[in-house]
Amino acid sequence: MSIVQDPRVAVDTPADRLRLAKDAARITARLTSAEKAAALGAIADALVANADDIIAANADDLARGERDGIGRSLLDRLRLDAPRIAGLADAVRAIAALPDPVGEVVRGHRMPNGVNLEQVRVPFGVVGAIYEARPNVTVDIAALALRSGNAVVLRGGSAALASNTVLVAVMRDALERQGISPEAIQSVDAFGRDGARALMQGRGFIDVLVPRGSAGLIETVVTESIVPVIETGAGNVHVVLDESAPEDWAREIVVNAKVQRPSVCNAAETVLVLRAAAERLVPPVVAALQGEGVTVHGDEAVSSLAPGVVPATEDDWATEYLSLDIAMRVVDTLDDALDHIRRYSTGHTESIVTTDVRNAERFLAEVDSAVVLANASTRFTDGGEFGFGAEVGISTQKLHARGPMGLPELTSTKWLGRGAGQVRP
């Protein structure tokens, strides 16, 4: 089933890579569920078998990142070691075990004239991804794209160039060993910004483009693309503590949401405490955060209730720190907390800690973010935690996909009609 490339045609431009992916998509769309699962199993095994080469390439990226001063949060996202590679392989195997969405009947009926109609899930065709300093995304998106019958074109950024080069080579080799065209996985990293531009301008070749990374990267892709984009947003994530919040819940949820992995988009960045609970909750929550090395940027009320707080500025309320920093503010009422979230949220994830059922249900109903939680850490906003396997990203838009994007979000639908000679009168 491999695509045979004409040896006379040199592949030396981003457009060539997009063309090869488009050709390969016709093949991946016809793979059976078992063939796709076997291909992903081969990729998982190859990742583990080539872990030393991947780690060596990643060490080059890390050394360059440290020289360039890209910061601790990006270095954390960039880092690959043996446990993380094993985790990537496990995630690929988990994706292989997920139900195949292709061919699923969404709805259907028989028309009065006897024609049978079915709306079924089909692959998009070619999925493009632009991201930065996240070599895990290289594997996650490729695996999700293949399981849903798509080809994929990747632009992973200069910070992870060495890592991504090896990862793509490993996955392409695994596909070829399974008798599947390696052209189903393409990278345009070698072309730098021209590669990213080709993805954004690849109308007729790229069926959907997914950006993952900083707010600036996402904004660039959304505004400059002429192909459909699924927007994955930055995570200015909020946790609200109301007057009924148990101290242990408040402390444990806030610390977990901030500290468990501070460099990711579902980490908490702002805590809003209702004034009626401030004296009871601010001191222990601040102390717990500081005990984990977190710098708390607080308003005057927070500073008056806890030592060691850095005075917050207006910019703090709009900042996605992605580091061991968090903003904290005391607000008068739940209405004020909701107003703050409406003003500063990026629409990613928000959570309330409360034992008041009315407050919980009001928060769940009125907060307009992709994921809204009551009495749970924001770190649960994740495709793996939701049971989707690895995720393409967290969509913060409202069309087609919202929240963690798994396999169904990488498919479209088409209508199938089966008749017996009917014509329209």
C-alpha positions in Angstrom: 0.0 0.0 0.0 3.0 2.3 -0.1 3.2 5.4 -2.3 6.1 5.1 -4.6 7.8 8.4 -5.1 9.2 9.1 -8.6 13.0 9.3 -8.0 13.2 12.0 -10.6 11.2 14.4 -8.4 13.3 16.1 -5.8 11.6 16.7 -2.4 13.2 20.0 -1.4 10.3 22.4 -0.7 7.6 22.6 1.9 5.0 22.3 -1.0 6.5 18.9 -1.9 6.0 17.7 1.6 2.4 18.8 1.6 1.8 17.1 -1.7 3.2 13.8 -0.5 1.1 14.0 2.7 -2.0 14.6 0.5 -1.2 11.6 -1.6 -0.6 9.5 1.5 -3.9 10.5 3.0 -5.7 8.6 0.4 -3.9 5.5 1.6 -4.3 6.1 5.4 -8.1 6.7 4.9 -8.4 3.1 3.6 -6.5 1.4 6.3 -8.5 -1.0 8.5 -8.7 -0.4 12.2 -6.4 -3.4 12.8 -3.8 -2.1 10.3 -3.8 1.3 12.1 -3.5 -0.3 15.5 -0.6 -2.5 14.3 1.2 0.6 12.9 0.9 2.4 16.2 2.1 -0.6 18.0 5.2 -0.6 15.8 5.7 3.1 16.5 5.5 2.5 20.2 8.0 -0.3 20.1 10.3 1.8 17.9 10.3 4.7 20.3 11.5 2.5 23.1 14.0 0.7 21.0 15.5 4.0 19.8 15.4 5.8 23.2 19.1 6.3 23.4 19.2 8.1 20.0 16.2 10.2 21.0 17.7 11.2 24.3 21.0 12.1 22.6 19.3 14.4 20.2 17.2 15.9 22.9 20.4 16.6 24.9 21.5 18.8 22.0 18.2 20.7 22.1 18.4 21.2 25.8 22.0 22.4 25.7 21.0 24.9 22.9 17.9 26.0 24.9 20.0 26.6 28.0 22.5 28.7 26.0 19.6 30.6 24.4 18.0 31.2 27.8 14.5 29.9 26.8 13.5 29.5 30.4 12.7 26.7 32.8 9.1 26.1 31.7 10.1 25.6 28.1 13.1 23.5 29.1 10.7 21.3 31.1 8.4 20.9 28.1 11.4 20.2 25.8 13.0 17.5 28.0 12.8 13.8 27.0 14.3 11.1 29.2 13.7 7.3 29.4 10.6 7.5 31.6 9.1 10.2 29.3 9.8 8.2 26.2 8.3 5.1 27.8 5.3 7.3 28.7 5.0 8.4 25.0 5.1 4.8 23.9 2.4 3.9 26.4 0.3 6.8 25.2 0.6 5.5 21.6 -0.4 2.0 22.6 -3.4 3.5 24.5 -4.4 5.3 21.3 -4.1 2.1 19.3 -6.5 0.5 21.8 -9.1 3.2 21.5 -12.3 2.6 19.4 -11.7 3.7 15.8 -14.0 6.6 15.0 -13.8 6.1 11.2 -17.0 4.7 9.8 -19.1 5.4 13.0 -22.7 6.2 12.1 -23.6 9.5 13.7 -27.2 9.5 12.5 -29.3 8.2 9.7 -32.8 7.6 8.4 -34.9 6.4 5.5 -36.3 9.1 3.3 -40.0 8.8 2.4 -38.9 7.8 -1.1 -37.0 4.8 0.3 -33.4 6.2 0.0 -31.4 5.2 3.1 -29.2 8.0 4.5 -26.3 7.7 6.9 -24.0 10.3 8.3 -20.6 8.6 9.0 -17.3 9.8 10.4 -14.4 10.1 7.9 -10.8 11.3 8.2 -10.1 15.0 7.5 -7.3 14.0 5.2 -4.2 15.9 6.2 -3.8 17.4 9.6 -1.2 20.1 10.1 0.3 21.1 13.5 2.4 24.0 14.5 3.9 24.0 17.9 7.0 24.8 19.9 9.4 23.1 22.2 7.1 20.1 22.7 8.6 17.0 21.2 5.9 14.9 22.9 3.4 16.6 20.6 5.3 15.3 17.6 4.4 11.7 18.7 0.9 12.5 20.2 -0.4 14.2 17.1 1.1 11.8 14.6 -0.4 8.8 16.5 -3.9 10.5 16.8 -3.8 11.5 13.2 -2.9 7.9 12.0 -5.5 6.2 14.3 -8.2 8.5 12.8 -7.0 7.7 9.3 -5.2 11.0 8.5 -1.8 11.9 7.3 0.0 14.6 9.3 2.4 17.5 8.6 4.4 18.7 11.6 6.2 22.0 12.3 7.7 21.6 15.7 9.9 24.7 16.0 13.6 25.3 16.2 14.0 24.6 19.9 13.2 20.9 19.4 14.7 20.5 16.0 17.1 17.7 16.8 14.6 15.8 18.9 11.8 16.1 16.4 14.1 15.0 13.5 14.9 11.7 15.2 11.3 11.2 16.4 9.9 11.7 12.9 12.5 9.4 11.4 11.7 6.7 13.9 8.0 6.8 13.3 8.4 6.9 9.5 10.7 3.9 9.6 8.2 2.0 11.8 5.4 2.7 9.2 7.5 1.6 6.4 8.3 -1.7 8.2 4.5 -2.2 8.4 4.1 -1.7 4.7 2.5 1.7 5.1 3.7 4.8 3.3 6.1 6.7 5.5 4.9 9.8 3.7 1.9 9.8 6.0 4.1 11.5 8.5 5.8 14.7 7.2 7.9 17.4 8.9 8.6 20.9 7.5 10.9 21.8 10.4 13.9 21.9 8.0 12.4 24.8 6.2 12.0 27.0 9.3 9.5 29.8 9.0 8.9 28.9 5.3 7.6 25.6 6.6 5.2 27.2 9.0 4.1 29.6 6.3 3.4 26.7 3.9 1.2 25.0 6.4 -0.8 28.2 7.0 -1.1 28.9 3.3 -1.6 25.2 2.3 -5.1 25.5 1.0 -6.0 22.4 -1.0 -3.4 20.3 0.9 -3.9 21.0 4.6 -7.5 20.1 5.7 -7.2 21.4 9.2 -4.4 23.1 11.1 -3.9 22.9 14.9 -1.5 25.4 16.7 -0.2 24.6 20.1 2.1 26.9 22.1 2.3 30.5 23.3 -0.5 33.0 22.9 1.6 34.8 20.3 2.1 31.6 18.2 -1.6 30.8 18.3 -2.6 34.3 17.4 -0.2 34.3 14.4 -1.6 31.0 13.1 -5.2 32.1 13.6 -4.8 35.5 11.8 -2.4 34.4 9.0 -3.9 31.0 8.0 -6.1 30.6 4.9 -6.8 27.0 5.9 -9.3 26.0 8.6 -7.7 26.3 12.1 -8.8 24.7 15.4 -7.7 27.2 18.0 -6.1 25.9 21.1 -5.8 28.6 23.6 -3.4 29.8 26.2 -4.4 28.9 29.8 -5.0 31.8 32.1 -6.7 29.4 34.5 -8.7 30.3 37.6 -9.6 28.7 40.9 -12.3 30.3 43.0 -12.6 29.6 46.8 -16.0 30.5 48.2 -17.0 31.0 51.8 -18.0 27.3 52.2 -14.8 25.8 50.8 -13.2 23.3 53.2 -9.7 24.4 54.1 -8.1 21.0 53.1 -9.9 21.0 49.8 -8.9 24.6 49.0 -5.3 24.0 50.0 -4.9 20.7 48.2 -6.7 21.6 45.0 -4.9 25.0 44.6 -1.4 23.4 45.3 -2.1 20.6 42.9 -3.4 22.9 40.2 -0.3 25.1 40.4 2.5 22.8 41.4 1.9 19.4 39.9 3.2 20.6 36.6 3.4 24.4 36.4 4.6 24.7 32.8 1.4 23.4 31.2 -1.7 25.2 30.0 -4.1 23.6 32.6 -2.0 24.8 35.6 -3.8 27.4 37.8 -2.6 31.0 37.4 -5.0 33.0 39.5 -6.8 32.2 42.8 -9.9 34.3 43.6 -11.0 34.1 47.3 -14.4 35.4 48.4 -14.0 38.0 51.1 -16.1 36.0 53.6 -13.5 33.2 53.5 -10.4 35.3 53.1 -9.2 35.3 56.8 -9.8 31.6 57.1 -8.4 30.4 53.7 -5.7 32.9 52.5 -3.1 32.2 55.2 -3.0 28.4 54.9 -3.3 28.4 51.1 -0.5 30.9 50.7 1.6 29.0 53.2 1.1 25.8 51.3 2.0 27.4 48.0 5.1 29.0 49.4 6.1 25.7 50.9 6.2 24.3 47.4 8.4 27.2 46.2 5.6 29.2 44.6 5.7 33.0 44.5 2.3 34.5 45.3 1.4 37.8 43.6 -1.4 39.2 45.8 -3.6 42.2 46.1 -3.6 44.4 49.2 -6.1 42.1 51.0 -4.0 39.0 50.4 -0.8 40.8 51.4 -2.4 41.9 54.7 -3.3 38.3 55.5 -0.1 36.4 54.6 3.6 37.3 54.8 6.0 37.1 51.8 3.4 38.1 49.2 4.6 40.0 46.2 2.3 43.0 45.4 0.2 42.2 42.3 -0.1 44.5 39.4 -2.8 44.7 36.7 -0.7 42.6 34.4 -0.7 39.7 36.9 -4.4 39.1 36.4 -3.8 38.5 32.7 -0.6 36.5 32.9 -0.1 32.9 32.1 3.0 32.3 34.2 3.8 28.7 33.3 6.1 28.8 36.3 6.0 28.6 40.1 4.1 31.9 40.3 0.4 32.5 41.0 -1.8 35.6 41.4 -4.3 35.8 44.3 -7.1 38.3 44.8 -9.8 38.8 47.3 -13.2 39.6 45.8 -16.5 40.5 47.5 -18.9 38.1 46.0 -19.3 35.2 43.5 -20.6 37.8 41.0 -17.3 39.6 41.3 -15.3 36.4 40.8 -17.4 35.6 37.7 -16.8 39.2 36.4 -13.0 38.8 36.9 -13.0 35.5 35.0 -15.1 37.0 32.2 -12.5 39.8 31.9 -9.3 37.9 32.2 -9.9 34.2 31.3 -8.6 32.7 28.1 -11.6 30.3 28.1 -9.5 27.2 29.0 -10.4 25.8 32.4 -11.8 27.2 35.6 -12.7 25.6 38.9 -14.6 26.5 42.1 -14.1 25.0 45.5 -17.3 25.0 47.5 -19.8 22.9 49.4 -22.6 25.2 48.4 -24.5 23.3 45.7 -26.1 26.5 44.4 -22.8 28.2 44.0 -21.3 25.1 42.3 -24.2 24.8 39.8 -24.2 28.5 39.1 -20.5 28.5 38.4 -20.8 25.5 36.2 -23.6 27.1 34.2 -22.3 30.7 33.9 -18.5 30.3 33.3 -17.9 30.2 29.6 -14.7 28.1 29.3 -14.0 24.9 27.5 -13.8 23.0 30.9 -15.5 24.1 34.1 -15.0 22.1 37.3 -16.4 22.1 40.8 -14.2 20.8 43.6 -11.5 19.3 41.3 -8.0 20.4 40.2 -7.7 22.1 36.9 -5.0 19.6 36.0 -7.7 17.1 35.0 -8.2 19.0 31.8 -6.3 16.6 29.7 -7.2 14.1 27.0 -5.6 11.2 28.9 -7.4 12.0 32.1 -10.7 12.3 30.2 -10.1 8.9 28.7 -9.4 10.0 25.2 -5.8 8.9 25.1 -3.2 11.5 24.0 -4.7 14.8 22.9 -4.2 17.0 19.9 -4.7 20.0 22.2 -7.3 21.8 24.3 -9.6 23.6 22.0 -10.9 26.9 23.3 -13.0 27.7 20.3 -16.7 26.9 20.0 -17.0 25.4 16.5 -16.4 21.7 15.8 -14.3 20.9 18.8 -14.0 22.3 22.3 -11.9 21.1 25.3 -9.5 18.2 25.0 -9.4 16.9 21.4 -9.2 13.2 20.9 -9.9 10.9 17.9 -13.4 12.0 17.0 -12.3 15.6 16.8 -9.9 14.6 14.0 -12.7 13.4 11.8 -15.3 15.1 9.8 -18.5 13.5 8.4 -20.0 12.7 5.1 -23.5 11.5 4.0 -24.0 8.2 2.3 -27.2 7.5 0.4 -28.3 4.1 -0.8 -31.2 4.0 -3.2 -32.9 1.8 -5.7 -33.4 4.0 -8.8 -35.2 6.9 -7.1 -35.3 10.3 -8.9 -36.5 13.6 -7.5 -39.9 14.6 -8.9 
